């Protein structure tokens, strides 16, 4: 069969499995997840052996140290995957929640109930632990999942999925084995072929760099939930507590600079710039952060070797590194305009003691998450108290911000009548 035929068959089987999942009781899904977790730990050596093949191929093909580290699985990482499945099993069932109910004047009773989405395709790079994370979240929310990892992790991904399926089948003989599938080919044609099957596939969620996400979004005929990049800002207002501002900025930039919710641009009101910029520049450059600054900021801190003049491209760049652009403004409104012009709609913060200014900022900045006196680094499912997270969305239709189990559901209306007809 051709790649297109193979993808059609995978998607068809996933759709059939999704219908079985939709009526699977909560306890059965939780029991399967716990069995999967135990099996991952019990088969750690099998997973590590498959991963060793991927690691050898990765070294042969010149993968970077960072990529190899993301790819590597050992007993500790396998145990972490297993614990992740146990955490998912312990979360409340997102399916079957009563979202709304009403009775019409004619006696017709209506209920709005959360339901699974159906078939979800997850496309990701490098990290094989995503196989277990994504599969468990989709399964808990009664969705069938088709996993397309990077070619560099194909052996690891197959081993993880096979072990999870075997364990679920042993726990529950009626378990639909096509509920979790790994695309078995690294052929690039598989992705557009799979994402053209609107009759079977309901949603795609790409996880990875901006290049991957844009390529997926451009070729897909099914809905795609995504965020391209995280150009996140911290704005220090003229009425900011500057000690607080310094702590927030250092956390947002330095704690983990390579993540999507790290600060990439610092905006400072010029009423405090003369006092605050030399201070924060000293702190950041001591932490080895390179600053790319506008003309006003350069006049205040340009005597530091770690300070350079910003280019127009810097304002919209996601560095994912110890680099930060710095912009001075004359008002909160100017900060809002800068963020809405150059930001990515991910996460942005205002530091101020003025509630009116803060609430205006929070209303006007068009991002998935907007903070007042807090670090952008909190944009994360675990930090939001949502438990495990399948991704972060900057879309405006459907899910937005950190996505947990609830975001993997849709809803349907149920109508209970006693013979009502419409006149």
ChimeraX attribute file (.defattr): number of C-alpha atoms within 10 A of each C-alpha:
attribute: neighborCount
match mode: 1-to-1
recipient: residues
	/A:1	6
	/A:2	8
	/A:3	16
	/A:4	17
	/A:5	13
	/A:6	17
	/A:7	25
	/A:8	21
	/A:9	14
	/A:10	19
	/A:11	27
	/A:12	18
	/A:13	19
	/A:14	28
	/A:15	24
	/A:16	17
	/A:17	23
	/A:18	27
	/A:19	18
	/A:20	17
	/A:21	23
	/A:22	18
	/A:23	9
	/A:24	15
	/A:25	12
	/A:26	18
	/A:27	11
	/A:28	14
	/A:29	23
	/A:30	21
	/A:31	16
	/A:32	25
	/A:33	30
	/A:34	23
	/A:35	24
	/A:36	28
	/A:37	28
	/A:38	19
	/A:39	19
	/A:40	29
	/A:41	20
	/A:42	15
	/A:43	15
	/A:44	20
	/A:45	14
	/A:46	16
	/A:47	23
	/A:48	22
	/A:49	16
	/A:50	19
	/A:51	26
	/A:52	19
	/A:53	15
	/A:54	22
	/A:55	24
	/A:56	12
	/A:57	14
	/A:58	19
	/A:59	13
	/A:60	9
	/A:61	10
	/A:62	10
	/A:63	15
	/A:64	11
	/A:65	11
	/A:66	8
	/A:67	17
	/A:68	19
	/A:69	13
	/A:70	15
	/A:71	22
	/A:72	19
	/A:73	23
	/A:74	15
	/A:75	15
	/A:76	11
	/A:77	15
	/A:78	23
	/A:79	18
	/A:80	16
	/A:81	22
	/A:82	25
	/A:83	17
	/A:84	20
	/A:85	28
	/A:86	20
	/A:87	16
	/A:88	23
	/A:89	23
	/A:90	13
	/A:91	14
	/A:92	12
	/A:93	19
	/A:94	20
	/A:95	22
	/A:96	17
	/A:97	14
	/A:98	12
	/A:99	12
	/A:100	11
	/A:101	13
	/A:102	12
	/A:103	13
	/A:104	8
	/A:105	7
	/A:106	11
	/A:107	13
	/A:108	15
	/A:109	15
	/A:110	16
	/A:111	17
	/A:112	17
	/A:113	18
	/A:114	21
	/A:115	21
	/A:116	28
	/A:117	21
	/A:118	26
	/A:119	28
	/A:120	28
	/A:121	28
	/A:122	23
	/A:123	23
	/A:124	21
	/A:125	20
	/A:126	20
	/A:127	21
	/A:128	26
	/A:129	22
	/A:130	20
	/A:131	27
	/A:132	23
	/A:133	18
	/A:134	26
	/A:135	27
	/A:136	30
	/A:137	23
	/A:138	27
	/A:139	24
	/A:140	29
	/A:141	30
	/A:142	31
	/A:143	30
	/A:144	34
	/A:145	30
	/A:146	28
	/A:147	25
	/A:148	24
	/A:149	27
	/A:150	16
	/A:151	17
	/A:152	25
	/A:153	27
	/A:154	22
	/A:155	20
	/A:156	28
	/A:157	30
	/A:158	22
	/A:159	22
	/A:160	27
	/A:161	20
	/A:162	17
	/A:163	22
	/A:164	25
	/A:165	24
	/A:166	16
	/A:167	21
	/A:168	25
	/A:169	17
	/A:170	13
	/A:171	18
	/A:172	15
	/A:173	9
	/A:174	11
	/A:175	21
	/A:176	21
	/A:177	18
	/A:178	20
	/A:179	25
	/A:180	26
	/A:181	24
	/A:182	23
	/A:183	21
	/A:184	18
	/A:185	16
	/A:186	15
	/A:187	10
	/A:188	10
	/A:189	12
	/A:190	20
	/A:191	21
	/A:192	18
	/A:193	18
	/A:194	28
	/A:195	25
	/A:196	17
	/A:197	18
	/A:198	14
	/A:199	11
	/A:200	23
	/A:201	26
	/A:202	19
	/A:203	21
	/A:204	24
	/A:205	24
	/A:206	25
	/A:207	21
	/A:208	18
	/A:209	14
	/A:210	16
	/A:211	10
	/A:212	15
	/A:213	21
	/A:214	14
	/A:215	13
	/A:216	20
	/A:217	20
	/A:218	10
	/A:219	13
	/A:220	19
	/A:221	19
	/A:222	20
	/A:223	14
	/A:224	22
	/A:225	23
	/A:226	24
	/A:227	25
	/A:228	24
	/A:229	25
	/A:230	26
	/A:231	25
	/A:232	31
	/A:233	33
	/A:234	31
	/A:235	29
	/A:236	30
	/A:237	28
	/A:238	20
	/A:239	14
	/A:240	19
	/A:241	14
	/A:242	19
	/A:243	10
	/A:244	14
	/A:245	23
	/A:246	18
	/A:247	13
	/A:248	20
	/A:249	27
	/A:250	17
	/A:251	18
	/A:252	25
	/A:253	31
	/A:254	18
	/A:255	13
	/A:256	16
	/A:257	21
	/A:258	15
	/A:259	16
	/A:260	25
	/A:261	26
	/A:262	32
	/A:263	35
	/A:264	28
	/A:265	31
	/A:266	24
	/A:267	25
	/A:268	27
	/A:269	23
	/A:270	20
	/A:271	15
	/A:272	17
	/A:273	22
	/A:274	16
	/A:275	12
	/A:276	19
	/A:277	20
	/A:278	16
	/A:279	14
	/A:280	20
	/A:281	22
	/A:282	15
	/A:283	15
	/A:284	21
	/A:285	17
	/A:286	11
	/A:287	13
	/A:288	13
	/A:289	21
	/A:290	20
	/A:291	27
	/A:292	24
	/A:293	26
	/A:294	18
	/A:295	15
	/A:296	17
	/A:297	24
	/A:298	20
	/A:299	11
	/A:300	16
	/A:301	21
	/A:302	19
	/A:303	11
	/A:304	15
	/A:305	10
	/A:306	18
	/A:307	22
	/A:308	19
	/A:309	17
	/A:310	18
	/A:311	11
	/A:312	9
	/A:313	8
	/A:314	19
	/A:315	24
	/A:316	19
	/A:317	19
	/A:318	25
	/A:319	21
	/A:320	20
	/A:321	16
	/A:322	20
	/A:323	23
	/A:324	28
	/A:325	26
	/A:326	27
	/A:327	23
	/A:328	23
	/A:329	20
	/A:330	15
	/A:331	15
	/A:332	22
	/A:333	15
	/A:334	14
	/A:335	26
	/A:336	23
	/A:337	15
	/A:338	17
	/A:339	26
	/A:340	15
	/A:341	13
	/A:342	17
	/A:343	26
	/A:344	23
	/A:345	27
	/A:346	28
	/A:347	29
	/A:348	34
	/A:349	28
	/A:350	28
	/A:351	27
	/A:352	22
	/A:353	15
	/A:354	12
	/A:355	10
	/A:356	10
	/A:357	18
	/A:358	20
	/A:359	13
	/A:360	13
	/A:361	23
	/A:362	19
	/A:363	11
	/A:364	15
	/A:365	22
	/A:366	22
	/A:367	22
	/A:368	20
	/A:369	20
	/A:370	23
	/A:371	19
	/A:372	20
	/A:373	19
	/A:374	20
	/A:375	27
	/A:376	28
	/A:377	22
	/A:378	17
	/A:379	22
	/A:380	22
	/A:381	19
	/A:382	13
	/A:383	13
	/A:384	13
	/A:385	9
	/A:386	15
	/A:387	18
	/A:388	23
	/A:389	20
	/A:390	24
	/A:391	21
	/A:392	26
	/A:393	23
	/A:394	24
	/A:395	18
	/A:396	13
	/A:397	8
	/A:398	10
	/A:399	19
	/A:400	21
	/A:401	23
	/A:402	24
	/A:403	21
	/A:404	25
	/A:405	24
	/A:406	18
	/A:407	19
	/A:408	25
	/A:409	21
	/A:410	15
	/A:411	16
	/A:412	13
	/A:413	14
	/A:414	12
	/A:415	13
	/A:416	12
	/A:417	13
	/A:418	9
	/A:419	7
	/A:420	10
	/A:421	8
	/A:422	4
	/A:423	3
